[in-house]
Amino acid sequence: MSTETITPSRSRTLRFLLILGGLTAFGPLSIDMYLPAFPTIAADFGTGPAQVQLSLTACVIGLAVGQLLAGPLSDSLGRRRPLLIGLAVYCVASLLCAFAPSALTLTGLRLVQGLGAAAGIVIARAVVRDLYSGVAVARFFSTLMLVTGLAPILAPVLGGQLMRLTSWRGVFVALTAIGVLLLVVAVLALPETLPAAQRRPGSLGTTLRTFGQLLVHRGFIGYALAAGLAFAAMFAYISGSSFVLQDVYGLSPQTYSIVFGANALGLVVLGQLNGRLVGRVSTTALLTTGLGMTVVGGVLLLVAAVLGLGLVGILPPLFLLVSSMGMVMPNATTLALAAYPQAAGTASALLGTAQFVVGGVAAPLVGLGGEHTAVPMAAVMAAFGVLGLAAYALLARGSAAALTEDGPSAPTVLAEAAAE
């Protein structure tokens, strides 16, 4: 099926938005839904916070490695087959997590769960790049934030409510059900978006050469590091906030889930504002603004934690930092993928891997810093925010991959946009 055949009408655009949003939400769902259960899991297995956070890190590693596998495969085999296999793996692993007898077993199964979920995340980005070019990509990614942003809002709330009705194991049963639903929808409603004529040879050598080209592309690396380091700042919040807000500041699992959801709502709102500004304000300016917000939020959070300002001092900078992702992620993703439309799956894989690898490093750093103060979490968040802005300023600003009103400056993409 050619991309012209499925170029979206309004109804198909909405359908793609919902499906791709659901696939992209795999990461937040798998990460966030069981966050309110962290203290309970630790008590159930007789372990400390660091061991429970290791299961989170394992899932993130799976999400990173899985993208390296699924992205190049989707460039050579098409989008559907790798996607459906990944969804099936996710469903099986999620169900087995519900019956894990130990923290070590849970950690191993979370690794497999992440491997399966990665296919949905990386292929969803590649499908967007198959169908759109220029600022339309940034607009679609910003709109996608409305759908995917619901996942971190609803996931901890749903997890907190499930904890009232069942144990943490019931959370993984719910994830299994969500995975089965997305698998059925993908089988029935998501067409192939990469025609056979546009697929790349699937040899290991071709894949490694493409990775090599991406790794020496200064702009791509700058945007990937900026996104990955900013994501790590938010991931430090994701992995540490459950212990900090519940154990240090005394919030219940239900109240914590509400706070977490409110922060995610800020991400959605800023993502929608970003979508309205794309085309009127340069994509690089929007990205710079988002990264600046990340730094300001992280620094203010650290100051509040060190001075012991309590929830009144902690919550506003947390909201600012999490909200900034609504402006950082769509623009960094668009700019990173701009120069490589012919290898969107592979580029998307490397971009996503950078985010989850760096994010995975953040989780144990927060846990090792102690569980009775907010300072370790705040310090890690501030540090990664500053590093993200520095990587962007040193490597990506002025890159040839920057977007103009008409699209990426890379000649191959301009030619593609003209042809469309």
C-alpha positions as CSV (number, residue, x, y, z in Angstrom):
1,M,0.0,0.0,0.0
2,S,1.5,3.4,-1.0
3,T,1.6,6.3,1.3
4,E,-0.5,8.3,-1.2
5,T,-3.3,5.7,-0.8
6,I,-3.4,6.3,2.9
7,T,-2.6,10.0,3.0
8,P,-5.0,10.9,5.8
9,S,-8.4,12.4,5.4
10,R,-9.6,14.1,8.6
11,S,-11.2,10.9,9.8
12,R,-8.1,8.9,9.1
13,T,-5.9,11.5,10.7
14,L,-8.0,11.1,13.9
15,R,-7.8,7.3,13.6
16,F,-4.0,7.4,13.1
17,L,-3.7,9.9,16.0
18,L,-5.5,7.6,18.4
19,I,-3.6,4.5,17.3
20,L,-0.2,6.0,17.2
21,G,-0.9,7.8,20.5
22,G,-1.8,4.5,22.1
23,L,1.4,2.9,20.8
24,T,3.5,5.8,21.9
25,A,1.8,5.7,25.3
26,F,3.3,2.2,26.0
27,G,6.3,3.8,27.6
28,P,4.4,6.0,30.1
29,L,1.9,3.3,30.8
30,S,4.5,0.7,31.5
31,I,6.5,3.1,33.6
32,D,3.9,5.2,35.5
33,M,1.0,2.8,36.3
34,Y,2.9,1.0,39.0
35,L,4.7,4.0,40.5
36,P,2.1,4.3,43.4
37,A,2.9,0.7,44.3
38,F,6.6,1.1,44.8
39,P,6.5,1.2,48.6
40,T,4.1,-1.8,48.6
41,I,6.3,-3.8,46.2
42,A,9.4,-3.1,48.3
43,A,7.6,-4.2,51.5
44,D,6.1,-7.3,49.7
45,F,9.5,-8.5,48.6
46,G,11.4,-7.3,51.7
47,T,13.7,-5.1,49.6
48,G,14.7,-1.4,49.6
49,P,13.8,1.4,47.1
50,A,16.9,0.8,45.0
51,Q,15.9,-2.8,44.2
52,V,12.4,-1.7,43.2
53,Q,13.7,1.1,41.1
54,L,15.9,-1.4,39.4
55,S,12.8,-3.0,37.9
56,L,12.0,0.4,36.4
57,T,15.6,0.7,35.0
58,A,15.2,-2.8,33.5
59,C,12.1,-1.8,31.7
60,V,13.8,1.4,30.4
61,I,16.8,-0.7,29.2
62,G,14.3,-3.0,27.3
63,L,12.7,0.1,25.8
64,A,16.1,1.3,24.7
65,V,17.5,-2.0,23.2
66,G,14.1,-2.9,21.7
67,Q,14.1,0.3,19.7
68,L,17.5,-0.6,18.2
69,L,16.0,-3.9,17.0
70,A,12.6,-2.8,15.9
71,G,13.5,0.4,14.2
72,P,15.9,-1.0,11.6
73,L,13.7,-4.1,11.1
74,S,10.8,-1.8,10.3
75,D,12.9,0.0,7.6
76,S,13.5,-3.4,5.9
77,L,10.4,-5.4,6.6
78,G,7.8,-2.7,6.8
79,R,6.1,-1.3,9.9
80,R,3.4,-3.9,10.6
81,R,5.3,-7.1,11.2
82,P,7.8,-5.9,13.7
83,L,5.0,-3.9,15.4
84,L,2.7,-6.9,15.9
85,I,5.4,-9.2,17.1
86,G,6.5,-6.5,19.7
87,L,2.9,-6.1,20.9
88,A,2.5,-9.9,21.4
89,V,5.7,-10.1,23.4
90,Y,4.6,-7.2,25.6
91,C,1.3,-8.9,26.4
92,V,2.9,-12.2,27.4
93,A,5.6,-10.4,29.6
94,S,3.0,-8.2,31.3
95,L,0.9,-11.2,32.3
96,L,4.0,-13.0,33.7
97,C,4.9,-9.8,35.7
98,A,1.7,-10.3,37.6
99,F,2.9,-13.6,38.9
100,A,6.6,-12.7,39.7
101,P,7.7,-14.4,42.9
102,S,10.6,-12.1,43.6
103,A,12.1,-8.7,42.9
104,L,14.8,-10.3,40.7
105,T,12.2,-12.1,38.6
106,L,10.1,-9.0,38.3
107,T,13.2,-7.1,37.1
108,G,13.9,-9.7,34.4
109,L,10.3,-9.7,33.2
110,R,10.2,-6.0,33.1
111,L,13.2,-6.1,30.7
112,V,11.3,-8.3,28.3
113,Q,8.2,-6.1,28.7
114,G,10.2,-3.1,27.7
115,L,11.6,-4.9,24.7
116,G,8.1,-5.6,23.4
117,A,6.8,-2.1,24.2
118,A,9.7,-0.5,22.3
119,A,8.3,-1.7,18.9
120,G,5.2,0.4,19.4
121,I,7.1,3.5,20.4
122,V,9.7,3.5,17.7
123,I,7.4,2.4,14.9
124,A,4.8,5.0,15.8
125,R,7.4,7.8,15.3
126,A,8.5,6.2,12.0
127,V,4.9,6.1,10.7
128,V,4.5,9.8,11.4
129,R,7.7,10.5,9.4
130,D,6.3,8.2,6.6
131,L,3.2,10.3,6.3
132,Y,4.4,13.9,7.0
133,S,7.3,16.2,6.3
134,G,8.4,19.7,7.3
135,V,6.5,21.6,10.0
136,A,3.6,19.2,9.6
137,V,5.8,16.6,11.5
138,A,6.2,19.0,14.4
139,R,2.5,19.8,14.4
140,F,1.5,16.1,14.4
141,F,4.0,15.3,17.2
142,S,2.6,18.2,19.2
143,T,-1.0,16.9,18.7
144,L,0.2,13.5,19.6
145,M,1.2,14.9,23.0
146,L,-2.5,15.4,23.7
147,V,-3.1,11.7,23.4
148,T,0.2,10.4,24.8
149,G,0.1,13.0,27.6
150,L,-3.1,11.3,28.9
151,A,-1.1,8.2,29.7
152,P,1.1,9.8,32.5
153,I,-2.0,11.6,33.7
154,L,-4.3,8.5,33.8
155,A,-1.7,5.8,34.5
156,P,-0.7,6.7,38.1
157,V,-4.3,7.7,38.9
158,L,-5.5,4.3,37.6
159,G,-2.7,2.5,39.4
160,G,-3.5,4.3,42.7
161,Q,-7.2,3.3,42.3
162,L,-6.3,-0.2,41.4
163,M,-4.3,-0.4,44.6
164,R,-7.5,0.1,46.5
165,L,-9.1,-2.9,44.8
166,T,-6.2,-5.2,44.4
167,S,-2.5,-5.7,44.9
168,W,0.3,-4.3,42.7
169,R,-0.1,-7.5,40.7
170,G,-3.4,-6.3,39.5
171,V,-1.7,-3.4,37.9
172,F,0.2,-5.7,35.6
173,V,-3.0,-7.6,34.7
174,A,-4.5,-4.2,33.6
175,L,-1.3,-3.6,31.5
176,T,-1.9,-7.0,29.9
177,A,-5.4,-6.0,28.9
178,I,-4.3,-2.7,27.4
179,G,-1.6,-4.5,25.4
180,V,-4.2,-7.0,24.0
181,L,-6.5,-4.2,23.1
182,L,-3.8,-2.3,21.2
183,L,-2.7,-5.5,19.4
184,V,-6.2,-6.1,18.2
185,V,-6.6,-2.5,17.0
186,A,-3.2,-2.5,15.2
187,V,-4.2,-5.7,13.4
188,L,-7.5,-4.4,12.3
189,A,-6.9,-0.6,11.7
190,L,-3.3,0.3,11.1
191,P,-2.2,-0.2,7.5
192,E,1.4,-0.5,6.2
193,T,2.8,2.9,5.7
194,L,6.2,2.0,4.1
195,P,5.8,0.6,0.6
196,A,8.1,-2.3,-0.5
197,A,9.8,0.0,-3.0
198,Q,10.9,2.4,-0.2
199,R,12.3,-0.3,2.1
200,R,16.0,-0.6,2.8
201,P,18.1,-3.8,2.6
202,G,17.9,-5.5,6.0
203,S,21.6,-6.6,6.3
204,L,23.6,-6.0,9.5
205,G,26.1,-4.0,7.5
206,T,23.5,-1.6,6.1
207,T,22.1,-1.1,9.6
208,L,25.5,-0.4,11.1
209,R,26.4,2.0,8.3
210,T,23.2,3.9,8.9
211,F,23.9,4.1,12.6
212,G,27.4,5.3,11.8
213,Q,26.0,8.1,9.6
214,L,23.7,9.2,12.4
215,L,26.4,9.1,15.0
216,V,28.6,11.4,13.1
217,H,25.8,13.8,12.2
218,R,26.5,16.7,14.6
219,G,23.0,18.0,14.5
220,F,21.3,14.7,15.1
221,I,23.6,13.9,18.0
222,G,22.9,17.4,19.5
223,Y,19.1,17.0,19.3
224,A,19.2,13.4,20.5
225,L,21.4,14.3,23.5
226,A,19.2,17.4,24.3
227,A,16.1,15.3,24.3
228,G,17.7,12.4,26.1
229,L,19.2,14.5,28.9
230,A,16.0,16.5,29.4
231,F,14.1,13.2,29.4
232,A,16.5,11.9,32.1
233,A,15.6,14.9,34.3
234,M,11.9,14.0,34.0
235,F,12.8,10.3,34.5
236,A,14.5,11.2,37.8
237,Y,11.2,12.7,38.8
238,I,9.3,9.6,37.6
239,S,11.5,7.2,39.5
240,G,12.0,9.2,42.7
241,S,8.8,11.2,43.2
242,S,6.8,8.2,44.5
243,F,9.2,7.8,47.5
244,V,9.8,11.5,47.9
245,L,6.2,12.7,47.9
246,Q,4.8,9.8,49.8
247,D,7.6,8.9,52.3
248,V,9.2,12.4,52.8
249,Y,6.1,14.6,52.4
250,G,3.5,12.2,53.6
251,L,1.2,12.0,50.5
252,S,-1.1,9.0,50.2
253,P,-0.9,6.9,47.0
254,Q,-4.1,8.5,45.8
255,T,-3.0,12.1,46.5
256,Y,0.4,11.3,44.9
257,S,-1.4,10.1,41.7
258,I,-3.4,13.4,41.6
259,V,-0.2,15.5,41.9
260,F,1.5,13.3,39.2
261,G,-1.5,13.7,36.9
262,A,-1.6,17.5,37.4
263,N,2.1,17.7,36.3
264,A,1.4,15.6,33.3
265,L,-1.6,17.8,32.4
266,G,0.9,20.7,32.3
267,L,2.9,18.7,29.8
268,V,-0.2,18.2,27.6
269,V,-1.1,21.9,27.7
270,L,2.3,23.1,26.8
271,G,2.4,20.5,24.0
272,Q,-0.7,21.9,22.5
273,L,0.6,25.5,22.8
274,N,3.7,24.3,21.0
275,G,1.6,22.9,18.2
276,R,-0.1,26.3,17.7
277,L,3.3,28.1,17.7
278,V,5.0,25.7,15.2
279,G,5.2,27.6,11.8
280,R,4.9,31.0,13.5
281,V,8.0,30.6,15.7
282,S,11.1,28.7,14.6
283,T,11.3,25.1,15.8
284,T,14.8,25.8,17.2
285,A,13.5,28.8,19.2
286,L,10.7,26.6,20.7
287,L,13.2,23.9,21.6
288,T,15.5,26.5,23.3
289,T,12.6,27.8,25.3
290,G,11.6,24.3,26.4
291,L,15.1,23.4,27.5
292,G,15.4,26.7,29.3
293,M,12.2,25.9,31.3
294,T,13.7,22.5,32.2
295,V,16.8,24.1,33.6
296,V,14.9,26.8,35.6
297,G,12.5,24.1,37.0
298,G,15.4,21.9,38.0
299,V,17.5,24.7,39.7
300,L,14.5,26.0,41.6
301,L,13.6,22.5,42.7
302,L,17.1,22.0,44.1
303,V,17.0,25.3,45.9
304,A,13.6,24.4,47.5
305,A,14.9,21.0,48.6
306,V,18.1,22.3,50.1
307,L,16.3,25.1,52.0
308,G,13.6,22.7,53.2
309,L,10.7,24.8,51.8
310,G,8.3,21.8,51.9
311,L,5.5,21.0,49.3
312,V,4.9,24.7,48.7
313,G,8.4,25.1,47.4
314,I,8.7,21.7,45.7
315,L,5.5,21.4,43.7
316,P,5.7,24.5,41.4
317,P,9.2,23.8,40.0
318,L,8.2,20.1,39.5
319,F,5.2,21.3,37.5
320,L,7.5,23.7,35.4
321,L,10.0,21.0,34.6
322,V,7.5,18.3,33.7
323,S,5.5,20.7,31.6
324,S,8.6,21.7,29.7
325,M,8.7,18.3,28.1
326,G,5.6,19.3,26.0
327,M,7.9,21.7,24.2
328,V,11.2,19.9,24.3
329,M,10.2,16.4,23.0
330,P,8.1,17.3,19.8
331,N,10.7,19.8,18.6
332,A,13.8,17.8,19.4
333,T,12.2,14.7,17.8
334,T,11.2,16.6,14.6
335,L,14.6,18.2,14.2
336,A,16.5,15.0,14.9
337,L,14.5,13.0,12.3
338,A,14.4,15.8,9.7
339,A,17.5,14.9,7.7
340,Y,16.8,11.1,7.5
341,P,13.4,10.4,6.1
342,Q,14.7,7.5,4.1
343,A,15.7,5.7,7.4
344,A,13.1,7.0,9.7
345,G,12.8,3.7,11.6
346,T,16.6,3.5,12.3
347,A,16.8,7.2,13.2
348,S,13.8,6.9,15.5
349,A,15.4,3.9,17.1
350,L,18.7,5.7,17.9
351,L,16.8,8.8,19.1
352,G,14.6,6.7,21.4
353,T,17.5,4.6,22.7
354,A,19.4,7.7,23.7
355,Q,16.4,9.0,25.7
356,F,15.8,5.7,27.5
357,V,19.5,4.9,28.1
358,V,20.2,8.2,29.7
359,G,16.9,8.0,31.5
360,G,17.8,4.6,32.9
361,V,20.9,6.0,34.4
362,A,18.9,8.7,36.2
363,A,16.7,6.2,38.1
364,P,19.4,4.4,40.3
365,L,21.2,7.7,40.9
366,V,18.1,9.0,42.6
367,G,17.7,5.8,44.6
368,L,21.3,5.7,45.7
369,G,21.1,9.2,47.1
370,G,18.9,8.2,49.9
371,E,15.1,8.0,50.6
372,H,14.6,10.5,53.4
373,T,15.2,13.8,51.6
374,A,14.2,15.4,48.2
375,V,17.7,16.7,47.7
376,P,19.1,13.7,45.7
377,M,16.1,13.7,43.3
378,A,16.3,17.5,42.9
379,A,20.1,17.4,42.3
380,V,19.8,14.8,39.6
381,M,17.0,16.6,37.8
382,A,18.8,19.9,37.9
383,A,22.1,18.4,36.6
384,F,20.5,16.6,33.7
385,G,18.5,19.7,32.7
386,V,21.7,21.8,32.6
387,L,23.5,19.1,30.6
388,G,20.6,18.9,28.1
389,L,20.7,22.6,27.4
390,A,24.5,22.5,27.1
391,A,24.5,19.6,24.6
392,Y,22.0,21.5,22.5
393,A,24.0,24.7,22.6
394,L,27.3,23.1,21.8
395,L,26.2,20.6,19.1
396,A,22.9,21.4,17.6
397,R,22.4,25.1,17.3
398,G,22.8,26.2,13.7
399,S,22.7,22.6,12.5
400,A,21.7,22.0,8.9
401,A,18.8,19.9,10.2
402,A,16.9,22.9,11.4
403,L,13.4,23.3,10.0
404,T,12.2,26.2,8.0
405,E,8.6,27.1,7.4
406,D,8.6,24.8,4.4
407,G,10.4,21.9,6.0
408,P,13.9,20.6,6.8
409,S,16.8,22.2,5.1
410,A,18.3,18.8,4.1
411,P,18.0,18.6,0.3
412,T,16.5,15.1,0.2
413,V,13.7,16.2,2.4
414,L,13.0,19.4,0.5
415,A,12.8,17.3,-2.6
416,E,10.3,14.9,-1.0
417,A,8.2,17.8,0.3
418,A,8.1,19.4,-3.1
419,A,7.0,16.1,-4.7
420,E,4.2,15.8,-2.2
